[in-house]
């Protein structure tokens, strides 16, 4: 009995409904495949997401499994191409365009389907951070992503090569890794944008690339690694807001007299920018305590009525959710080390892994929204198990309390309070010391004079 003629509801029907909801309203006409291609843009996106969700051991097995599922869900007269190489070649060519369409659609869906989680304390809050993703050791990855891929001619690097005690040490030092920088939405806990690059990529450069995609008036929370005059000024010039942690490597000035000052008014004005006659950046210093040590934050929101110290502390604490997101991606979703041995294929693999995780969580939150379950209670592990169960049993009849909707509505974290695990002696526990107190000094008369000159508009010279 074929799926079309059967009156028995299959578990695949729930999967088909989820894909239709996730891909609704996307203008696929902006992407045009060749006439002889067996895939349409929509079909390619469906297959790629199912490919990312699959739990088969190899990438080729995942493709063959989801190809059958795609043809069962969306029967067509033309059979989909059977070759994995043809499929991955198609994704290498069209993944940037398809991901861009999905990101734009899901951002709008986050605002419309999850209005309660769209803002935090009235702020459209985002977090930004980077992480490394391990890659198989291959010449393609070493050439594209390794830190020593460019063969620097500096004396220090040549000296370090000569001092390598063994070939094994040299191989370990050149272990290929990919750098991933993610912009994360603090209200829903879902990704918003990401950038990929070699292991020595700049987080700040990735951040500036993602800045135009943020909504107007957004507030970005970041750790001490993102502090810098260039990044801070770029955010301020874009009329967005920031909440940054600062440490002992940052020098702040007081009593520069550029604005009407209060007790927390400080200025970020490094010597290099001072010499170039660039203007000082006006910020507000917030000192909070996390239970262990003081935390120093700066923001360009100068009014406490718009952003109180308590709200700033809570917003920065929520930034930790991006670390949890990376744990879900690497540990729960199994993307700590990618499987593709080709650099271009690895980029496709991580792009669709991020899109697949985003899609699963977004659809699960939409299912839980009628029950008013907070977004932070979503269990990614149970959500992943629910989707993979349907993928394995998509031809089985849909039984009561076993369809995808019911599984996702119950994919919540248990409400009981867990014990504090910080005292446990984990074998790879980080022992990093927290950022210290920033260097805060009063401005000198010369600095005040230079600030006035930098802020004074220059009159154009007459012909």
C-alpha positions as CSV (number, residue, x, y, z in Angstrom):
1,X,0.0,0.0,0.0
2,X,1.5,3.3,-1.0
3,X,1.8,6.3,1.3
4,X,-0.5,8.4,-0.8
5,X,-3.3,5.8,-0.8
6,X,-3.1,4.8,2.9
7,X,-5.6,6.3,5.3
8,X,-3.5,5.4,8.3
9,X,-1.5,8.4,9.6
10,X,2.2,7.8,9.5
11,X,4.8,9.3,11.8
12,X,6.3,10.8,8.6
13,X,3.2,13.1,8.4
14,X,4.4,15.0,11.5
15,X,7.9,15.3,10.0
16,X,6.4,16.6,6.8
17,X,4.3,19.2,8.7
18,X,7.4,20.3,10.6
19,X,9.4,20.8,7.4
20,X,6.5,22.7,5.8
21,X,6.3,25.1,8.8
22,X,10.0,25.7,8.8
23,X,10.2,26.3,5.1
24,X,7.0,28.3,4.7
25,X,7.2,31.8,3.1
26,X,10.7,31.4,1.7
27,X,11.2,32.9,-1.8
28,X,12.8,29.9,-3.5
29,X,12.6,31.6,-6.9
30,X,15.7,33.6,-6.0
31,X,17.7,30.4,-6.3
32,X,17.7,28.7,-9.7
33,X,19.2,25.2,-10.3
34,X,20.0,23.7,-13.7
35,X,17.1,22.4,-15.7
36,X,18.5,18.8,-15.6
37,X,18.9,18.9,-11.7
38,X,16.7,16.4,-9.9
39,X,16.5,18.7,-6.9
40,X,14.6,21.9,-6.4
41,X,15.9,24.5,-4.0
42,X,13.2,23.6,-1.5
43,X,13.9,19.8,-1.9
44,X,17.6,20.4,-1.5
45,X,17.0,22.4,1.8
46,X,14.7,19.6,3.1
47,X,17.3,16.9,2.3
48,X,20.2,18.9,3.8
49,X,18.3,19.4,7.1
50,X,17.3,15.8,7.3
51,X,20.9,14.9,6.5
52,X,22.0,17.1,9.5
53,X,19.4,15.5,11.8
54,X,20.3,11.9,10.9
55,X,22.2,9.8,13.4
56,X,23.8,7.4,10.9
57,X,27.5,6.8,11.5
58,X,28.8,8.1,8.2
59,X,27.9,11.1,6.0
60,X,27.2,8.8,3.0
61,X,24.9,6.6,5.1
62,X,23.1,9.7,6.3
63,X,22.5,10.8,2.7
64,X,21.1,7.4,1.5
65,X,18.8,7.3,4.6
66,X,17.4,10.8,4.2
67,X,17.1,10.5,0.4
68,X,14.6,7.7,0.9
69,X,12.7,9.8,3.5
70,X,12.6,12.8,1.3
71,X,11.2,10.9,-1.6
72,X,8.6,9.3,0.7
73,X,7.6,12.7,2.1
74,X,7.5,14.6,-1.2
75,X,6.9,12.1,-4.0
76,X,7.9,13.4,-7.5
77,X,7.9,11.9,-11.0
78,X,11.7,12.4,-11.3
79,X,13.8,10.3,-8.9
80,X,16.4,12.2,-6.8
81,X,20.0,11.6,-7.7
82,X,21.4,8.6,-5.9
83,X,25.0,9.8,-5.7
84,X,26.3,11.4,-2.5
85,X,29.0,13.1,-4.5
86,X,26.4,14.8,-6.6
87,X,24.5,15.9,-3.5
88,X,27.5,17.3,-1.7
89,X,28.6,19.1,-4.9
90,X,25.2,20.7,-5.1
91,X,25.5,21.9,-1.5
92,X,29.0,23.2,-2.0
93,X,27.6,25.4,-4.7
94,X,24.3,26.6,-3.2
95,X,24.7,26.3,0.6
96,X,25.5,30.1,1.1
97,X,22.3,31.1,-0.8
98,X,20.1,28.5,0.8
99,X,21.4,29.3,4.4
100,X,20.8,33.0,3.8
101,X,17.2,32.4,2.9
102,X,16.6,30.1,5.9
103,X,18.2,32.6,8.3
104,X,16.1,35.5,7.1
105,X,12.9,33.5,7.3
106,X,13.7,32.0,10.8
107,X,14.6,35.4,12.2
108,X,11.1,36.7,11.3
109,X,9.6,33.5,12.6
110,X,11.3,33.9,16.0
111,X,9.7,37.4,16.4
112,X,6.2,36.3,15.3
113,X,6.0,32.8,16.9
114,X,7.8,33.6,20.1
115,X,6.8,37.1,21.1
116,X,7.2,36.5,24.9
117,X,10.9,35.6,24.4
118,X,11.7,38.2,21.8
119,X,13.0,40.7,24.3
120,X,14.6,40.6,27.8
121,X,13.8,43.6,30.1
122,X,12.6,45.4,27.0
123,X,16.0,44.9,25.2
124,X,16.6,42.9,22.1
125,X,19.6,41.1,23.6
126,X,22.3,39.1,21.8
127,X,25.4,37.3,22.9
128,X,28.5,36.8,20.8
129,X,31.4,34.3,21.3
130,X,33.7,32.0,19.4
131,X,34.7,28.3,19.7
132,X,36.9,25.8,17.9
133,X,35.6,22.8,16.0
134,X,38.0,19.9,15.4
135,X,38.6,18.5,12.0
136,X,40.1,15.3,10.6
137,X,43.8,15.5,9.9
138,X,44.0,15.8,6.1
139,X,46.0,17.9,3.7
140,X,42.9,19.8,2.6
141,X,42.1,20.9,6.2
142,X,45.7,21.7,7.1
143,X,45.9,23.9,4.0
144,X,42.6,25.7,4.7
145,X,42.3,25.9,8.5
146,X,45.6,25.1,10.2
147,X,47.4,27.9,12.0
148,X,50.6,27.1,10.1
149,X,48.9,27.0,6.6
150,X,50.7,30.1,5.3
151,X,54.2,29.0,6.0
152,X,55.4,32.2,7.7
153,X,58.9,33.3,7.1
154,X,59.4,34.8,10.6
155,X,62.5,33.8,12.5
156,X,60.5,32.8,15.6
157,X,58.4,30.4,13.6
158,X,61.4,28.8,11.9
159,X,63.1,28.5,15.3
160,X,60.1,26.8,16.8
161,X,60.0,24.3,13.9
162,X,63.7,23.5,14.4
163,X,63.1,22.9,18.1
164,X,60.3,20.4,17.6
165,X,61.6,17.3,19.4
166,X,59.8,14.8,17.2
167,X,57.5,14.5,14.2
168,X,54.7,13.6,16.5
169,X,55.0,16.9,18.3
170,X,55.0,18.8,15.0
171,X,51.9,17.0,13.8
172,X,50.1,17.8,17.0
173,X,51.0,21.4,16.8
174,X,49.5,21.6,13.3
175,X,46.2,19.9,14.2
176,X,43.6,21.5,11.9
177,X,40.6,23.2,13.6
178,X,37.9,25.5,12.4
179,X,36.9,28.7,14.2
180,X,33.2,29.4,14.6
181,X,31.9,32.7,15.9
182,X,28.2,32.8,16.6
183,X,25.7,35.6,17.2
184,X,23.1,34.2,19.6
185,X,19.7,35.5,20.6
186,X,19.4,35.8,24.3
187,X,15.6,35.6,24.6
188,X,15.0,32.4,22.7
189,X,18.4,30.8,23.1
190,X,18.6,30.3,19.3
191,X,21.4,31.2,17.0
192,X,21.1,34.3,14.8
193,X,24.1,34.4,12.6
194,X,27.6,32.8,12.4
195,X,31.0,33.1,10.7
196,X,33.5,30.4,9.9
197,X,37.3,30.6,9.4
198,X,40.7,29.2,10.2
199,X,41.7,28.6,13.8
200,X,43.5,31.9,14.0
201,X,40.5,34.0,12.8
202,X,39.6,37.2,14.5
203,X,36.5,37.1,16.7
204,X,36.2,40.9,16.4
205,X,36.4,40.8,12.6
206,X,33.6,38.2,12.6
207,X,31.6,40.3,15.0
208,X,31.8,43.3,12.7
209,X,30.7,41.2,9.7
210,X,27.6,40.1,11.6
211,X,26.7,43.5,13.0
212,X,24.6,44.7,10.0
213,X,22.3,41.7,10.3
214,X,21.3,42.8,13.9
215,X,18.0,44.7,14.3
216,X,18.2,48.4,15.1
217,X,18.6,49.1,18.8
218,X,19.9,45.6,19.6
219,X,22.1,45.1,22.7
220,X,25.1,42.8,22.3
221,X,26.7,41.2,25.4
222,X,30.3,40.0,25.1
223,X,33.2,38.9,27.3
224,X,36.5,40.6,27.8
225,X,37.9,39.2,24.5
226,X,35.8,41.6,22.4
227,X,36.9,44.8,24.1
228,X,38.6,47.2,21.6
229,X,38.2,50.8,20.4
230,X,37.5,49.8,16.8
231,X,34.7,47.3,17.7
232,X,33.2,49.5,20.3
233,X,33.1,52.5,18.0
234,X,31.6,50.4,15.2
235,X,28.7,49.4,17.4
236,X,28.1,52.9,18.6
237,X,28.2,54.3,15.1
238,X,25.6,51.7,14.0
239,X,23.2,53.0,16.8
240,X,23.2,49.7,18.6
241,X,24.2,49.0,22.2
242,X,26.8,46.9,23.9
243,X,27.5,45.4,27.3
244,X,31.1,44.4,27.6
245,X,33.2,42.9,30.4
246,X,36.5,44.6,30.9
247,X,39.6,43.5,32.7
248,X,43.0,44.6,33.8
249,X,44.2,45.0,30.2
250,X,41.8,47.9,29.6
251,X,42.6,51.5,30.5
252,X,39.6,53.8,31.2
253,X,39.6,57.5,31.9
254,X,37.5,59.6,34.3
255,X,36.7,63.3,34.4
256,X,37.4,64.0,30.8
257,X,34.6,66.5,30.6
258,X,33.2,65.5,27.2
259,X,29.6,65.0,28.6
260,X,27.6,65.6,31.7
261,X,29.2,63.0,33.9
262,X,27.9,60.9,36.7
263,X,29.6,58.5,39.2
264,X,29.9,55.7,36.6
265,X,31.0,57.8,33.6
266,X,34.2,56.5,32.0
267,X,35.9,57.0,28.6
268,X,37.6,54.5,26.4
269,X,40.4,56.3,24.6
270,X,43.6,54.4,24.0
271,X,46.9,56.2,23.3
272,X,46.9,55.2,19.7
273,X,43.5,56.7,19.0
274,X,44.4,59.7,21.1
275,X,47.4,60.4,18.8
276,X,45.3,60.0,15.7
277,X,42.9,62.7,17.1
278,X,40.0,60.2,17.2
279,X,37.2,61.0,19.7
280,X,36.9,59.3,23.1
281,X,34.1,56.8,23.6
282,X,31.7,57.6,26.4
283,X,30.7,54.6,28.5
284,X,29.2,53.7,31.8
285,X,31.0,51.5,34.3
286,X,28.9,48.9,36.2
287,X,30.5,46.9,39.0
288,X,28.5,43.8,40.1
289,X,29.4,40.7,42.2
290,X,28.8,37.2,40.9
291,X,29.2,35.6,44.3
292,X,32.9,34.9,43.9
293,X,34.5,38.1,42.7
294,X,33.5,41.5,41.3
295,X,32.6,41.8,37.6
296,X,33.3,45.0,35.7
297,X,31.0,45.9,32.9
298,X,30.8,48.8,30.5
299,X,27.9,49.9,28.4
300,X,27.0,52.8,26.1
301,X,23.5,53.0,27.8
302,X,24.3,55.9,30.1
303,X,20.8,56.1,31.7
304,X,20.1,53.9,34.7
305,X,16.4,54.3,34.0
306,X,16.8,52.5,30.7
307,X,19.3,49.9,31.9
308,X,19.7,49.5,35.7
309,X,22.7,47.8,37.3
310,X,20.6,44.7,38.2
311,X,19.3,44.4,34.7
312,X,22.8,44.7,33.3
313,X,24.0,41.9,35.6
314,X,21.1,39.7,34.5
315,X,21.7,40.4,30.8
316,X,25.4,39.6,31.1
317,X,24.6,36.4,33.0
318,X,22.3,35.3,30.2
319,X,25.3,35.6,27.8
320,X,26.4,32.3,29.4
321,X,23.7,30.7,27.3
322,X,25.9,30.8,24.2
323,X,28.4,28.5,26.0
324,X,25.5,26.1,26.6
325,X,24.6,26.4,22.9
326,X,28.2,25.3,22.0
327,X,27.9,22.4,24.4
328,X,24.7,21.3,22.7
329,X,26.3,21.6,19.2
330,X,29.4,19.7,20.1
331,X,28.3,17.2,22.7
332,X,24.6,16.6,22.3
333,X,24.5,17.0,18.6
334,X,27.8,15.3,18.1
335,X,29.7,18.0,16.2
336,X,32.8,18.3,18.4
337,X,34.8,16.8,15.4
338,X,33.5,16.9,11.9
339,X,33.6,13.9,9.6
340,X,34.4,15.5,6.2
341,X,38.0,15.2,5.2
342,X,37.6,17.9,2.5
343,X,37.7,21.5,3.6
344,X,34.8,22.7,1.4
345,X,32.7,19.7,2.5
346,X,33.5,20.4,6.2
347,X,32.1,23.9,5.7
348,X,28.9,22.5,4.3
349,X,28.7,20.0,7.1
350,X,29.0,22.6,9.9
351,X,26.7,25.1,8.1
352,X,23.8,22.6,7.9
353,X,24.5,21.3,11.4
354,X,24.0,24.8,12.7
355,X,20.9,25.3,10.6
356,X,19.6,21.9,11.6
357,X,20.0,22.6,15.3
358,X,18.4,26.0,14.9
359,X,15.4,24.4,13.0
360,X,14.8,21.7,15.6
361,X,14.9,24.1,18.5
362,X,12.7,26.7,16.8
363,X,10.0,24.2,15.9
364,X,10.1,22.7,19.4
365,X,9.7,26.1,21.0
366,X,6.8,26.8,18.7
367,X,5.1,23.6,19.9
368,X,5.7,24.5,23.5
369,X,4.6,28.1,23.2
370,X,0.8,27.4,23.8
371,X,1.8,25.9,27.1
372,X,3.7,29.0,28.1
373,X,6.9,27.0,28.8
374,X,10.0,29.4,29.1
375,X,12.4,29.0,26.3
376,X,15.3,28.3,28.7
377,X,13.5,25.0,29.8
378,X,13.8,23.5,26.3
379,X,15.7,20.2,26.4
380,X,17.9,20.0,23.3
381,X,18.7,16.3,24.0
382,X,15.0,15.3,24.1
383,X,14.2,17.4,21.1
384,X,17.0,15.7,19.1
385,X,15.8,12.2,20.3
386,X,12.3,13.1,19.2
387,X,13.3,14.1,15.7
388,X,15.6,11.1,15.2
389,X,12.9,8.7,16.5
390,X,10.6,9.9,13.8
391,X,13.4,9.7,11.2
392,X,14.0,6.0,12.1
393,X,10.3,5.1,12.2
394,X,8.9,7.4,9.6
395,X,6.9,4.5,7.9
396,X,5.4,3.3,11.2
397,X,1.7,4.2,12.0
398,X,1.4,7.2,14.3
399,X,0.3,6.0,17.7
400,X,-1.1,8.1,20.5
401,X,1.5,10.1,22.6
402,X,4.2,9.0,20.2
403,X,3.9,11.6,17.4
404,X,6.4,14.4,17.0
405,X,4.1,17.1,18.5
406,X,3.6,15.3,21.7
407,X,7.3,14.4,22.1
408,X,8.4,18.0,21.5
409,X,5.8,19.4,24.0
410,X,7.3,17.2,26.7
411,X,10.9,18.0,25.7
412,X,11.6,20.2,28.8
413,X,14.2,20.2,31.4
414,X,13.2,18.8,34.8
415,X,12.1,21.5,37.2
416,X,14.1,20.2,40.2
417,X,17.1,22.1,41.4
418,X,20.4,20.5,40.6
419,X,23.4,20.5,43.0
420,X,26.3,22.8,42.5
421,X,29.1,21.0,40.6
422,X,31.8,23.6,40.7
423,X,33.7,21.9,43.5
424,X,34.1,18.7,41.5
425,X,37.7,17.9,40.4
426,X,37.1,17.4,36.6
427,X,40.2,16.1,34.8
428,X,40.1,18.9,32.2
429,X,38.6,21.6,34.4
430,X,39.7,25.1,33.4
431,X,41.7,26.9,35.9
432,X,41.6,30.3,34.3
433,X,41.8,33.4,36.6
434,X,39.0,35.9,36.1
435,X,39.7,39.3,34.5
436,X,41.0,41.8,37.0
437,X,40.0,45.3,37.7
438,X,40.4,47.7,34.8
439,X,43.0,50.5,35.0
440,X,40.9,53.6,35.8
441,X,42.7,57.0,36.0
442,X,41.7,60.6,36.1
443,X,42.3,62.5,32.9
444,X,45.2,64.9,32.8
445,X,44.9,68.5,31.6
446,X,46.6,67.6,28.3
447,X,44.2,64.7,27.7
448,X,41.2,67.1,28.4
449,X,42.7,69.5,25.9
450,X,43.2,66.8,23.3
451,X,39.7,65.5,23.8
452,X,38.2,69.0,23.2
453,X,40.3,69.3,20.0
454,X,39.1,65.8,18.8
455,X,35.5,66.6,19.5
456,X,35.6,70.1,17.9
457,X,34.4,69.9,14.3
458,X,37.0,71.1,11.8
459,X,36.0,74.0,9.5
460,X,36.9,73.3,5.8
461,X,39.6,75.4,4.4
462,X,38.5,78.0,1.8
463,X,39.5,77.5,-1.8
